[in-house]
Amino acid sequence: MNRSIEAMWKEGFINEPNLAAPKINALYNLKSQNIVDKLQSMFALNIKALIIGSIIMMIMMSLIGAPFLGLYICCLLIPLVIIAKKELAKSTSLSKGQSSYDYLLNFDHWLKSSINTYAKYYRLFYPLFFIGMVTQALVSKAGGKIISLIMQKFPTDIVLLGIPYYLIIIITMLLLLVIKYSDALYRLDLNIVYGRQFKKLDELIADMKTLKS
């Protein structure tokens, strides 16, 4: 195995220009279409999941006696659905009258731009979601009982809206952490769902770039 893979590839191109090159081009054209179709299908499925999830959330929250929290979460999810539909429409409108390599580059450019668009909203979504969950916990009967037990164990005269000051400080610190790491939380969630496909896309672009050069 003294010869490198790159050398064998080049030799193949030289010896069989009319046979190997067209087959390789066809193979990468197929791979390009498959990866794009796969990602677009996943994005479309995500939109449906958001819509169905918001409805289920509303029903569940109503059943456990927190209809306003369910409505609040639905209101937070609606902008995500709108953003998702707009971004998906942008991806499907990309011109396919170009080489697979150029199309993949344009798709990758759109993907990065789309991720940045989502990230901007998630920086707002996560803190608002946290505030909604904490508010519901504090005003619920169970939350009231927990606060009473905490105040019995750690009594204080500094109370705001029935909440001890130290609990407000803890909640505020947690909120600041959520605000600080909202972007990181979104990227983590994104990587869990789409990480494999994004990696395949990057590898395919890299391979095509190498062959092109």
N, CA, C and O of each residue as an XYZ file, in Angstrom:
852
protein
N       0.833     -1.188      0.000
C       0.000      0.000      0.000
C       0.879      1.253      0.000
O       0.701      2.151      0.823
N       1.822      1.295     -0.932
C       2.702      2.451     -0.994
C       2.029      3.640     -1.671
O       2.315      4.795     -1.357
N       1.136      3.337     -2.601
C       0.476      4.421     -3.300
C      -0.626      5.030     -2.431
O      -1.372      4.310     -1.767
N      -0.721      6.349     -2.441
C      -1.759      7.010     -1.662
C      -3.088      6.901     -2.379
O      -3.134      6.659     -3.585
N      -4.162      7.079     -1.644
C      -5.502      7.045     -2.238
C      -5.638      8.146     -3.272
O      -6.241      7.951     -4.327
N      -5.069      9.309     -2.960
C      -5.140     10.431     -3.899
C      -4.481     10.069     -5.222
O      -4.993     10.415     -6.286
N      -3.333      9.368     -5.161
C      -2.620      8.977     -6.382
C      -3.450      7.999     -7.191
O      -3.502      8.087     -8.418
N      -4.105      7.061     -6.501
C      -4.933      6.081     -7.205
C      -6.138      6.742     -7.860
O      -6.559      6.361     -8.952
N      -6.693      7.754     -7.161
C      -7.814      8.495     -7.745
C      -7.368      9.179     -9.038
O      -8.040      9.099    -10.067
N      -6.212      9.858     -8.960
C      -5.704     10.583    -10.123
C      -5.423      9.629    -11.275
O      -5.705      9.933    -12.434
N      -4.862      8.465    -10.938
C      -4.558      7.479    -11.967
C      -5.844      6.992    -12.620
O      -5.902      6.776    -13.831
N      -6.871      6.823    -11.798
C      -8.155      6.399    -12.348
C      -8.719      7.422    -13.301
O      -9.269      7.068    -14.343
N      -8.588      8.689    -12.956
C      -9.089      9.749    -13.818
C      -8.309      9.812    -15.128
O      -8.875     10.099    -16.184
N      -7.019      9.545    -15.053
C      -6.172      9.633    -16.253
C      -6.432      8.466    -17.183
O      -6.539      8.651    -18.396
N      -6.535      7.249    -16.623
C      -6.670      6.047    -17.433
C      -8.091      5.830    -17.969
O      -8.286      5.249    -19.037
N      -9.069      6.307    -17.207
C     -10.444      6.078    -17.630
C     -11.255      7.375    -17.578
O     -12.235      7.455    -16.839
N     -10.871      8.364    -18.331
C     -11.533      9.667    -18.271
C     -12.987      9.614    -18.689
O     -13.810     10.362    -18.161
N     -13.315      8.744    -19.627
C     -14.678      8.709    -20.138
C     -15.585      7.800    -19.318
O     -16.807      7.832    -19.459
N     -14.966      6.981    -18.452
C     -15.751      6.033    -17.677
C     -15.890      6.458    -16.217
O     -16.998      6.497    -15.683
N     -14.767      6.777    -15.572
C     -14.783      7.054    -14.145
C     -15.410      8.403    -13.831
O     -16.283      8.496    -12.968
N     -14.970      9.457    -14.529
C     -15.422     10.804    -14.196
C     -16.931     10.958    -14.268
O     -17.515     11.480    -13.319
N     -17.602     10.531    -15.343
C     -19.059     10.657    -15.381
C     -19.748      9.895    -14.253
O     -20.727     10.374    -13.681
N     -19.234      8.706    -13.934
C     -19.843      7.912    -12.863
C     -19.679      8.608    -11.507
O     -20.599      8.638    -10.690
N     -18.498      9.159    -11.295
C     -18.249      9.857    -10.030
C     -19.129     11.090     -9.924
O     -19.694     11.366     -8.866
N     -19.247     11.838    -11.027
C     -20.116     13.011    -11.030
C     -21.558     12.623    -10.727
O     -22.239     13.281     -9.941
N     -22.012     11.547    -11.362
C     -23.384     11.082    -11.133
C     -23.585     10.667     -9.678
O     -24.629     10.935     -9.082
N     -22.567     10.008     -9.114
C     -22.651      9.567     -7.727
C     -22.776     10.751     -6.777
O     -23.604     10.742     -5.866
N     -21.949     11.770     -6.995
C     -21.992     12.940     -6.114
C     -23.240     13.778     -6.341
O     -23.746     14.407     -5.411
N     -23.743     13.791     -7.585
C     -25.014     14.470     -7.838
C     -26.128     13.812     -7.031
O     -26.974     14.496     -6.455
N     -26.123     12.475     -6.995
C     -27.125     11.724     -6.249
C     -26.984     11.959     -4.744
O     -27.975     12.153     -4.040
N     -25.745     11.937     -4.265
C     -25.501     12.185     -2.841
C     -25.965     13.578     -2.440
O     -26.558     13.769     -1.378
N     -25.684     14.555     -3.314
C     -26.069     15.937     -3.037
C     -27.577     16.061     -2.888
O     -28.076     16.674     -1.945
N     -28.296     15.463     -3.842
C     -29.751     15.531     -3.810
C     -30.303     14.818     -2.590
O     -31.253     15.292     -1.966
N     -29.714     13.685     -2.248
C     -30.189     12.903     -1.100
C     -30.040     13.659      0.211
O     -30.960     13.672      1.029
N     -28.885     14.289      0.416
C     -28.647     14.992      1.676
C     -29.539     16.214      1.807
O     -30.035     16.518      2.892
N     -29.744     16.918      0.687
C     -30.626     18.095      0.707
C     -32.069     17.665      0.961
O     -32.764     18.263      1.783
N     -32.516     16.627      0.253
C     -33.881     16.119      0.448
C     -34.094     15.654      1.885
O     -35.149     15.897      2.472
N     -33.090     14.987      2.446
C     -33.179     14.492      3.812
C     -33.344     15.639      4.805
O     -34.199     15.583      5.689
N     -32.522     16.679      4.657
C     -32.589     17.818      5.575
C     -33.901     18.575      5.417
O     -34.515     18.966      6.410
N     -34.331     18.783      4.188
C     -35.591     19.496      3.969
C     -36.776     18.708      4.534
O     -37.720     19.298      5.060
N     -36.729     17.388      4.427
C     -37.783     16.553      5.004
C     -37.793     16.668      6.527
O     -38.855     16.722      7.147
N     -36.610     16.705      7.116
C     -36.511     16.838      8.572
C     -37.014     18.198      9.032
O     -37.675     18.302     10.065
N     -36.699     19.252      8.260
C     -37.172     20.596      8.605
C     -38.698     20.661      8.512
O     -39.353     21.251      9.372
N     -39.258     20.052      7.466
C     -40.717     20.035      7.300
C     -41.376     19.255      8.439
O     -42.423     19.653      8.949
N     -40.755     18.147      8.831
C     -41.275     17.344      9.939
C     -41.216     18.120     11.248
O     -42.100     17.989     12.095
N     -40.179     18.921     11.410
C     -40.024     19.737     12.610
C     -41.162     20.754     12.735
O     -41.649     21.018     13.834
N     -41.582     21.324     11.592
C     -42.694     22.278     11.602
C     -43.964     21.592     12.091
O     -44.680     22.130     12.936
N     -44.239     20.410     11.562
C     -45.420     19.654     11.983
C     -45.343     19.315     13.474
O     -46.342     19.377     14.190
N     -44.129     18.954     13.930
C     -43.943     18.611     15.344
C     -44.211     19.813     16.240
O     -44.782     19.669     17.320
N     -43.797     21.007     15.792
C     -44.037     22.223     16.571
C     -45.528     22.508     16.699
O     -46.018     22.859     17.772
N     -46.246     22.349     15.577
C     -47.687     22.617     15.583
C     -48.419     21.608     16.466
O     -49.233     21.984     17.310
N     -48.124     20.324     16.263
C     -48.773     19.277     17.060
C     -48.376     19.391     18.529
O     -49.204     19.224     19.424
N     -47.081     19.683     18.766
C     -46.594     19.810     20.133
C     -47.263     20.949     20.885
O     -47.561     20.816     22.072
N     -47.502     22.071     20.208
C     -48.141     23.210     20.869
C     -49.582     22.875     21.251
O     -50.061     23.280     22.310
N     -50.271     22.130     20.379
C     -51.652     21.728     20.678
C     -51.688     20.765     21.868
O     -52.512     20.907     22.771
N     -50.780     19.783     21.851
C     -50.705     18.819     22.959
C     -50.354     19.519     24.261
O     -50.907     19.207     25.316
N     -49.419     20.479     24.176
C     -49.024     21.231     25.363
C     -50.201     21.994     25.945
O     -50.392     22.023     27.161
N     -50.987     22.610     25.073
C     -52.155     23.372     25.517
C     -53.154     22.469     26.225
O     -53.691     22.831     27.271
N     -53.402     21.297     25.655
C     -54.356     20.353     26.254
C     -53.847     19.838     27.599
O     -54.593     19.793     28.576
N     -52.568     19.451     27.641
C     -51.995     18.898     28.873
C     -51.998     19.930     29.998
O     -52.358     19.626     31.135
N     -51.596     21.143     29.665
C     -51.557     22.195     30.679
C     -52.956     22.527     31.197
O     -53.135     22.836     32.375
N     -53.928     22.458     30.316
C     -55.308     22.713     30.738
C     -55.793     21.622     31.678
O     -56.509     21.891     32.643
N     -55.398     20.386     31.388
C     -55.818     19.248     32.209
C     -55.215     19.289     33.607
O     -55.842     18.842     34.567
N     -54.000     19.824     33.726
C     -53.357     19.879     35.050
C     -53.627     21.207     35.754
O     -53.054     21.491     36.805
N     -54.508     22.018     35.162
C     -54.905     23.256     35.816
C     -54.007     24.443     35.544
O     -53.961     25.384     36.337
N     -53.289     24.409     34.426
C     -52.421     25.546     34.081
C     -52.665     25.968     32.624
O     -51.742     25.956     31.810
N     -53.919     26.345     32.301
C     -54.241     26.695     30.906
C     -53.491     27.930     30.410
O     -53.128     28.013     29.237
N     -53.260     28.889     31.313
C     -52.567     30.114     30.897
C     -51.115     29.830     30.522
O     -50.572     30.448     29.607
N     -50.486     28.889     31.237
C     -49.113     28.511     30.888
C     -49.112     27.818     29.529
O     -48.220     28.048     28.712
N     -50.114     26.966     29.285
C     -50.220     26.301     27.987
C     -50.394     27.307     26.867
O     -49.765     27.182     25.817
N     -51.241     28.304     27.080
C     -51.455     29.353     26.080
C     -50.188     30.176     25.882
O     -49.849     30.562     24.763
N     -49.497     30.438     26.987
C     -48.252     31.210     26.947
C     -47.193     30.487     26.111
O     -46.523     31.105     25.284
N     -47.046     29.180     26.330
C     -46.061     28.398     25.581
C     -46.437     28.334     24.101
O     -45.568     28.404     23.233
N     -47.732     28.200     23.818
C     -48.191     28.196     22.425
C     -47.819     29.502     21.738
O     -47.388     29.506     20.585
N     -47.988     30.611     22.454
C     -47.641     31.923     21.898
C     -46.139     32.026     21.621
O     -45.722     32.714     20.689
N     -45.334     31.344     22.429
C     -43.882     31.342     22.204
C     -43.513     30.477     21.002
O     -42.533     30.751     20.310
N     -44.306     29.424     20.758
C     -44.003     28.502     19.664
C     -44.476     29.015     18.306
O     -43.917     28.643     17.274
N     -45.499     29.864     18.299
C     -46.038     30.378     17.030
C     -44.964     31.077     16.192
O     -44.861     30.796     14.998
N     -44.152     31.988     16.778
C     -43.086     32.611     15.971
C     -42.103     31.597     15.409
O     -41.574     31.790     14.315
N     -41.852     30.514     16.147
C     -40.944     29.475     15.654
C     -41.510     28.801     14.406
O     -40.779     28.519     13.457
N     -42.812     28.547     14.418
C     -43.460     27.935     13.252
C     -43.366     28.871     12.051
O     -43.079     28.436     10.936
N     -43.609     30.158     12.287
C     -43.547     31.154     11.211
C     -42.134     31.235     10.639
O     -41.943     31.239      9.423
N     -41.150     31.301     11.534
C     -39.748     31.360     11.094
C     -39.387     30.106     10.312
O     -38.749     30.180      9.261
N     -39.804     28.944     10.837
C     -39.472     27.667     10.194
C     -40.052     27.582      8.784
O     -39.377     27.119      7.864
N     -41.290     28.022      8.608
C     -41.923     27.973      7.288
C     -41.216     28.903      6.306
O     -40.993     28.540      5.151
N     -40.867     30.101      6.769
C     -40.184     31.058      5.900
C     -38.813     30.533      5.485
O     -38.421     30.643      4.323
N     -38.092     29.963      6.446
C     -36.748     29.468      6.155
C     -36.793     28.267      5.217
O     -35.956     28.141      4.324
N     -37.765     27.391      5.420
C     -37.889     26.224      4.543
C     -38.230     26.662      3.113
O     -37.737     26.085      2.144
N     -39.068     27.676      2.998
C     -39.422     28.197      1.671
C     -38.190     28.754      0.963
O     -38.045     28.617     -0.251
N     -37.306     29.383      1.734
C     -36.069     29.912      1.152
C     -35.201     28.778      0.608
O     -34.600     28.911     -0.458
N     -35.136     27.683      1.328
C     -34.283     26.567      0.898
C     -34.821     25.909     -0.368
O     -34.053     25.517     -1.247
N     -36.150     25.790     -0.455
C     -36.737     25.150     -1.632
C     -36.705     26.059     -2.855
O     -36.868     25.590     -3.982
N     -36.494     27.360     -2.638
C     -36.450     28.288     -3.762
C     -35.041     28.485     -4.317
O     -34.843     29.242     -5.267
N     -34.064     27.798     -3.718
C     -32.696     27.901     -4.234
C     -32.637     27.343     -5.651
O     -33.214     26.294     -5.938
N     -31.942     28.044     -6.526
C     -31.862     27.629     -7.927
C     -31.094     26.318     -8.054
O     -29.990     26.177     -7.529
N     -31.698     25.358     -8.761
C     -31.044     24.073     -9.011
C     -30.405     24.025    -10.397
O     -29.857     23.001    -10.807
N     -30.484     25.152    -11.113
C     -29.882     25.191    -12.446
C     -28.409     25.517    -12.383
O     -27.940     26.449    -13.038
N     -27.684     24.756    -11.602
C     -26.256     24.952    -11.420
C     -25.629     23.608    -11.073
O     -26.335     22.614    -10.908
N     -24.327     23.579    -10.963
C     -23.666     22.317    -10.620
C     -24.047     21.908     -9.197
O     -24.433     22.737     -8.373
N     -23.926     20.598     -8.933
C     -24.252     20.097     -7.602
C     -23.379     20.755     -6.538
O     -23.840     21.052     -5.436
N     -22.119     20.978     -6.883
C     -21.190     21.588     -5.930
C     -21.636     23.000     -5.580
O     -21.683     23.366     -4.405
N     -21.966     23.804     -6.608
C     -22.411     25.180     -6.369
C     -23.739     25.197     -5.609
O     -23.957     26.035     -4.734
N     -24.624     24.254     -5.959
C     -25.907     24.179     -5.265
C     -25.708     23.840     -3.787
O     -26.357     24.423     -2.919
N     -24.813     22.899     -3.510
C     -24.537     22.539     -2.119
C     -23.945     23.708     -1.347
O     -24.280     23.921     -0.181
N     -23.060     24.471     -1.999
C     -22.482     25.648     -1.344
C     -23.568     26.663     -1.007
O     -23.575     27.240      0.081
N     -24.491     26.877     -1.953
C     -25.590     27.810     -1.710
C     -26.515     27.293     -0.603
O     -26.995     28.062      0.230
N     -26.755     25.991     -0.610
C     -27.598     25.391      0.423
C     -26.930     25.515      1.789
O     -27.587     25.822      2.783
N     -25.620     25.274      1.831
C     -24.875     25.387      3.087
C     -24.881     26.829      3.584
O     -24.993     27.075      4.785
N     -24.761     27.775      2.666
C     -24.807     29.198      3.033
C     -26.175     29.546      3.615
O     -26.272     30.238      4.628
N     -27.248     29.049      2.951
C     -28.592     29.273      3.474
C     -28.741     28.632      4.853
O     -29.328     29.234      5.752
N     -28.218     27.423      5.026
C     -28.352     26.699      6.286
C     -27.728     27.480      7.441
O     -28.333     27.614      8.505
N     -26.534     27.988      7.229
C     -25.859     28.765      8.283
C     -26.627     30.047      8.595
O     -26.752     30.439      9.755
N     -27.140     30.695      7.549
C     -27.937     31.900      7.754
C     -29.221     31.578      8.517
O     -29.641     32.332      9.394
N     -29.836     30.449      8.172
C     -31.066     30.020      8.840
C     -30.815     29.720     10.314
O     -31.617     30.091     11.172
N     -29.717     29.057     10.604
C     -29.364     28.742     11.990
C     -29.184     30.020     12.800
O     -29.621     30.093     13.949
N     -28.548     31.017     12.215
C     -28.370     32.302     12.899
C     -29.712     32.987     13.158
O     -29.900     33.621     14.197
N     -30.643     32.856     12.209
C     -31.976     33.437     12.382
C     -32.698     32.775     13.549
O     -33.292     33.452     14.388
N     -32.641     31.447     13.593
C     -33.252     30.721     14.703
C     -32.595     31.089     16.036
O     -33.275     31.271     17.046
N     -31.275     31.194     16.023
C     -30.533     31.478     17.251
C     -30.968     32.804     17.866
O     -31.053     32.929     19.087
N     -31.245     33.791     17.016
C     -31.685     35.095     17.514
C     -32.992     34.977     18.282
O     -33.170     35.614     19.320
N     -33.907     34.156     17.767
C     -35.179     34.000     18.472
C     -35.026     33.154     19.723
O     -35.654     33.432     20.745
N     -34.199     32.126     19.649
C     -34.026     31.272     20.823
C     -33.371     32.013     21.987
O     -33.552     31.623     23.140
N     -32.627     33.057     21.711
C     -32.076     33.872     22.794
C     -33.186     34.564     23.574
O     -33.013     34.921     24.739
N     -34.317     34.747     22.922
C     -35.496     35.310     23.575
C     -36.413     34.204     24.100
O     -37.011     34.335     25.168
N     -36.515     33.114     23.336
C     -37.431     32.030     23.678
C     -37.089     31.378     25.010
O     -37.962     31.243     25.868
N     -35.851     30.975     25.197
C     -35.471     30.253     26.416
C     -35.693     31.070     27.693
O     -36.256     30.543     28.652
N     -35.265     32.350     27.740
C     -35.549     33.134     28.949
C     -37.041     33.310     29.214
O     -37.487     33.212     30.357
N     -37.818     33.571     28.150
C     -39.262     33.735     28.329
C     -39.914     32.431     28.772
O     -40.830     32.438     29.595
N     -39.444     31.319     28.229
C     -39.957     30.012     28.632
C     -39.647     29.766     30.113
O     -40.498     29.286     30.861
N     -38.431     30.099     30.522
C     -38.027     29.930     31.924
C     -38.898     30.788     32.840
O     -39.354     30.324     33.885
N     -39.125     32.037     32.445
C     -39.951     32.945     33.254
C     -41.371     32.394     33.399
O     -41.957     32.434     34.481
N     -41.912     31.879     32.292
C     -43.259     31.321     32.339
C     -43.359     30.125     33.271
O     -44.307     30.014     34.048
N     -42.384     29.231     33.195
C     -42.393     28.036     34.038
C     -42.240     28.393     35.514
O     -42.927     27.835     36.370
N     -41.332     29.328     35.806
C     -41.109     29.737     37.200
C     -42.337     30.444     37.756
O     -42.737     30.198     38.894
N     -42.935     31.323     36.956
C     -44.126     32.050     37.405
C     -45.254     31.086     37.737
O     -45.922     31.225     38.762
N     -45.463     30.103     36.856
C     -46.507     29.103     37.102
C     -46.213     28.312     38.372
O     -47.120     28.014     39.149
N     -44.948     27.975     38.577
C     -44.568     27.212     39.781
C     -44.821     28.018     41.051
O     -45.257     27.471     42.063
N     -44.546     29.319     40.992
C     -44.695     30.163     42.175
C     -46.157     30.420     42.534
O     -46.500     30.504     43.713
N     -47.025     30.546     41.518
C     -48.435     30.876     41.797
C     -49.288     29.628     42.024
O     -50.442     29.734     42.439
N     -48.731     28.459     41.758
C     -49.504     27.224     41.954
C     -49.621     26.905     43.442
O     -48.863     27.420     44.264
N     -50.587     26.041     43.772
C     -50.783     25.644     45.167
C     -49.562     24.909     45.702
O     -49.116     25.144     46.825
N     -49.028     24.009     44.868
C     -47.838     23.257     45.285
C     -46.664     24.202     45.518
O     -45.896     24.039     46.466
N     -46.539     25.191     44.636
C     -45.460     26.163     44.793
C     -45.610     26.975     46.063
O     -44.631     27.261     46.753
N     -46.862     27.348     46.369
C     -47.124     28.107     47.598
C     -46.744     27.321     48.834
O     -46.186     27.877     49.780
N     -47.044     26.017     48.832
C     -46.699     25.168     49.970
C     -45.182     25.055     50.130
O     -44.657     25.101     51.243
N     -44.491     24.907     49.000
C     -43.026     24.788     49.036
C     -42.406     26.074     49.571
O     -41.476     26.032     50.376
N     -42.928     27.225     49.119
C     -42.408     28.515     49.594
C     -42.632     28.647     51.096
O     -41.762     29.151     51.806
N     -43.790     28.200     51.590
C     -44.079     28.259     53.037
C     -43.095     27.401     53.826
O     -42.609     27.811     54.880
N     -42.807     26.217     53.313
C     -41.855     25.328     53.985
C     -40.456     25.936     53.989
O     -39.738     25.852     54.986
N     -40.075     26.546     52.873
C     -38.749     27.180     52.789
C     -38.641     28.321     53.790
O     -37.613     28.479     54.448
N     -39.714     29.126     53.908
C     -39.680     30.276     54.820
C     -39.682     29.828     56.274
O     -39.150     30.519     57.143
N     -40.279     28.676     56.536
C     -40.236     28.149     57.899
C     -38.817     27.725     58.266
O     -38.366     27.896     59.398
N     -38.131     27.167     57.273
C     -36.777     26.695     57.523
C     -35.774     27.842     57.490
O     -34.806     27.854     58.249
N     -36.018     28.822     56.589
C     -35.127     29.985     56.461
C     -35.967     31.264     56.564
O     -36.215     31.925     55.556
N     -36.398     31.608     57.765
C     -37.273     32.777     57.942
C     -36.563     34.095     57.591
O     -35.356     34.239     57.783
N     -37.341     35.042     57.076
C     -36.824     36.366     56.739
C     -37.978     37.357     56.695
O     -39.116     36.988     56.404
N     -37.673     38.629     56.988
C     -38.683     39.680     56.927
C     -38.705     40.362     55.566
O     -39.607     41.146     55.268
N     -37.705     40.057     54.744
C     -37.628     40.676     53.413
C     -38.363     39.778     52.425
O     -37.825     38.781     51.943
N     -39.591     40.152     52.142
C     -40.452     39.357     51.270
C     -41.056     40.257     50.200
O     -41.519     41.359     50.496
N     -41.051     39.785     48.956
C     -41.635     40.541     47.847
C     -42.672     39.668     47.148
O     -42.352     38.609     46.608
N     -43.937     40.139     47.167
C     -45.045     39.382     46.578
C     -45.136     37.965     47.147
O     -45.456     37.009     46.440
N     -44.849     37.861     48.426
C     -44.945     36.580     49.096
C     -43.760     35.664     48.864
O     -43.790     34.498     49.256
N     -42.711     36.183     48.227
C     -41.530     35.373     47.916
C     -40.336     35.914     48.692
O     -40.053     37.109     48.604
N     -39.623     35.079     49.450
C     -38.452     35.552     50.186
C     -37.364     36.061     49.245
O     -37.202     35.557     48.133
N     -36.632     37.051     49.700
C     -35.646     37.730     48.853
C     -34.591     36.756     48.314
O     -34.165     36.882     47.166
N     -34.167     35.784     49.137
C     -33.108     34.875     48.691
C     -33.584     33.968     47.550
O     -32.796     33.565     46.694
N     -34.889     33.653     47.554
C     -35.437     32.854     46.462
C     -35.484     33.681     45.178
O     -35.245     33.163     44.087
N     -35.793     34.959     45.319
C     -35.803     35.861     44.159
C     -34.400     35.982     43.579
O     -34.223     36.017     42.361
N     -33.403     36.045     44.459
C     -32.005     36.141     44.005
C     -31.615     34.885     43.232
O     -30.978     34.964     42.182
N     -32.005     33.719     43.766
C     -31.677     32.450     43.095
C     -32.332     32.381     41.722
O     -31.695     32.000     40.740
N     -33.609     32.754     41.660
C     -34.337     32.728     40.381
C     -33.699     33.693     39.386
O     -33.557     33.376     38.205
N     -33.315     34.873     39.873
C     -32.680     35.871     39.001
C     -31.349     35.360     38.454
O     -31.044     35.542     37.276
N     -30.563     34.721     39.313
C     -29.278     34.164     38.869
C     -29.473     33.063     37.826
O     -28.731     32.988     36.846
N     -30.472     32.216     38.043
C     -30.772     31.159     37.073
C     -31.230     31.753     35.747
O     -30.865     31.259     34.680
N     -32.027     32.812     35.816
C     -32.483     33.487     34.601
C     -31.307     34.064     33.823
O     -31.259     33.969     32.597
N     -30.362     34.661     34.539
C     -29.177     35.228     33.891
C     -28.348     34.132     33.214
O     -27.779     34.341     32.143
N     -28.290     32.969     33.854
C     -27.571     31.836     33.255
C     -28.269     31.360     31.979
O     -27.621     31.047     30.979
N     -29.597     31.312     32.035
C     -30.363     30.903     30.853
C     -30.134     31.895     29.719
O     -29.946     31.498     28.569
N     -30.151     33.187     30.045
C     -29.907     34.226     29.036
C     -28.512     34.079     28.438
O     -28.328     34.176     27.225
N     -27.540     33.846     29.306
C     -26.153     33.746     28.850
C     -25.935     32.537     27.944
O     -25.213     32.622     26.951
N     -26.563     31.411     28.289
C     -26.296     30.167     27.566
C     -27.434     29.764     26.626
O     -27.498     28.612     26.195
N     -28.328     30.694     26.305
C     -29.434     30.381     25.397
C     -28.934     29.921     24.035
O     -29.442     28.952     23.470
N     -27.942     30.619     23.518
C     -27.394     30.258     22.210
C     -26.764     28.873     22.258
O     -26.948     28.070     21.343
N     -26.018     28.592     23.331
C     -25.372     27.289     23.486
C     -26.419     26.176     23.620
O     -26.234     25.082     23.085
N     -27.510     26.453     24.329
C     -28.581     25.465     24.479
C     -29.211     25.144     23.128
O     -29.507     23.990     22.819
N     -29.408     26.192     22.333
C     -29.984     25.985     21.004
C     -29.045     25.161     20.126
O     -29.479     24.233     19.444
N     -27.752     25.504     20.146
C     -26.779     24.760     19.329
C     -26.707     23.293     19.758
O     -26.571     22.399     18.923
N     -26.800     23.060     21.057
C     -26.778     21.681     21.564
C     -27.998     20.914     21.073
O     -27.878     19.785     20.598
N     -29.163     21.526     21.186
C     -30.401     20.906     20.722
C     -30.345     20.653     19.216
O     -30.780     19.608     18.733
N     -29.812     21.611     18.494
C     -29.683     21.486     17.039
C     -28.760     20.337     16.671
O     -29.045     19.572     15.750
N     -27.659     20.219     17.392
C     -26.685     19.158     17.104
C     -27.246     17.773     17.404
O     -26.945     16.809     16.700
N     -28.063     17.677     18.451
C     -28.667     16.395     18.807
C     -29.603     15.914     17.694
O     -29.611     14.732     17.351
N     -30.384     16.827     17.137
C     -31.390     16.459     16.133
C     -30.783     16.329     14.737
O     -31.062     15.369     14.018
N     -29.942     17.310     14.355
C     -29.456     17.364     12.971
C     -27.954     17.131     12.818
O     -27.427     17.186     11.707
N     -27.271     16.872     13.922
C     -25.812     16.779     13.893
C     -25.252     15.847     12.838
O     -24.319     16.211     12.122
N     -25.809     14.648     12.732
C     -25.304     13.655     11.762
C     -25.453     14.147     10.330
O     -24.545     13.993      9.513
N     -26.600     14.735     10.033
C     -26.838     15.213      8.672
C     -25.941     16.404      8.337
O     -25.445     16.514      7.216
N     -25.735     17.285      9.301
C     -24.839     18.425      9.068
C     -23.414     17.952      8.800
O     -22.710     18.501      7.953
N     -23.005     16.921      9.540
C     -21.662     16.374      9.344
C     -21.522     15.765      7.952
O     -20.501     15.945      7.289
N     -22.558     15.040      7.513
C     -22.539     14.453      6.174
C     -22.465     15.534      5.103
O     -21.757     15.382      4.107
N     -23.195     16.621      5.308
C     -23.180     17.733      4.354
C     -21.791     18.345      4.263
O     -21.291     18.598      3.168
N     -21.167     18.586      5.416
C     -19.810     19.160      5.432
C     -18.810     18.227      4.749
O     -17.951     18.673      3.989
N     -18.931     16.937      5.029
C     -18.011     15.961      4.425
C     -18.201     15.888      2.915
O     -17.228     15.781      2.168
N     -19.447     15.946      2.465
C     -19.738     15.880      1.029
C     -19.179     17.100      0.310
O     -18.593     16.973     -0.765
N     -19.356     18.277      0.893
C     -18.814     19.504      0.302
C     -17.294     19.437      0.242
O     -16.689     19.823     -0.758
N     -16.680     18.945      1.316
C     -15.227     18.819      1.351
C     -14.729     17.852      0.280
O     -13.744     18.134     -0.403
N     -15.410     16.710      0.130
C     -15.031     15.719     -0.900
C     -15.136     16.309     -2.304
O     -14.241     16.145     -3.133
N     -16.261     17.006     -2.554
C     -16.462     17.576     -3.883
C     -15.459     18.685     -4.183
O     -15.013     18.852     -5.318
N     -15.115     19.439     -3.138
C     -14.112     20.484     -3.300
C     -12.763     19.891     -3.647
O     -12.042     20.421     -4.493
N     -12.417     18.777     -2.987
C     -11.151     18.096     -3.244
C     -11.113     17.562     -4.679
O     -10.123     17.751     -5.387
N     -12.179     16.901     -5.103
C     -12.230     16.360     -6.464
C     -12.218     17.467     -7.502
O     -11.626     17.320     -8.571
N     -12.869     18.569     -7.189
C     -12.944     19.694     -8.129
C     -11.559     20.307     -8.353
O     -11.223     20.753     -9.450
N     -10.764     20.313     -7.268
C      -9.427     20.915     -7.377
C      -8.405     19.935     -7.959
O      -7.235     20.284     -8.116
